[in-house]
Amino acid sequence: LPWDTFDPSRYSWEQREAIAYWWSILSVFDASAPPVFAAALIKTYEQHEEDPVRRCFFSVTRDEQNHEQMCGMAITKLLEAPSYIEYEPKTAIGKRAKKNVQWLYFNGGRYWEGY
């Protein structure tokens, strides 16, 4: 995407916080997918799986990495901050969204214990 032509200032802060919230929800899961699928990819080589199986996990790992990058760029551009967690909300909806994102990241972090 042509990020250099994207102008977040066309949106109000409430709109920017709401859009970034959506990308933050997606990023909770998209950020955990690349290492999980990468581990599966490595396992396919260790177990000498067939080429189509290895290519499948490579493809999914690459796709999930693209999702993670998209989420991160959208959040960074909209909020002018590295993440919603590090962002200081400017509106009431932004404050509620940040609180929910913090909960989602905490809850999403529990997946690693199972992984």
Steps between C-alpha positions, in 0.01 A plus 500: 500500500621854432541603865663828401169619351285396797397810695350411840437868574196473267330315787393628841685361801191302594494340155874433510474337842205286388678382183823434691297304754381266223858445380611447861241227549629327187862542605450312827463182297703594193806573712491154657450309174843544329707331773245221543492420128877546472545237772268270304700568184824403674333185628405400143869508405607313812246226425583497126143575396412513134577817305132610469463486879813709553389751236158529663649597837746737331213669318289536814798635700569760231134599478472543877814716498333724239194529726718597796673770296171640372354522851813669635522756220132591525519546878824699484374732228158560655612553859846645437620249761657153480194328647168565671658392828764775472251755370341768718133521391357836400129413523264306726462225241878478475529451877248215492667346196843512664365331812352221286819464294701464821265221610520330161881506504509363854251229414669426166832461679360196677512312168877483533467289814300246298731527202 
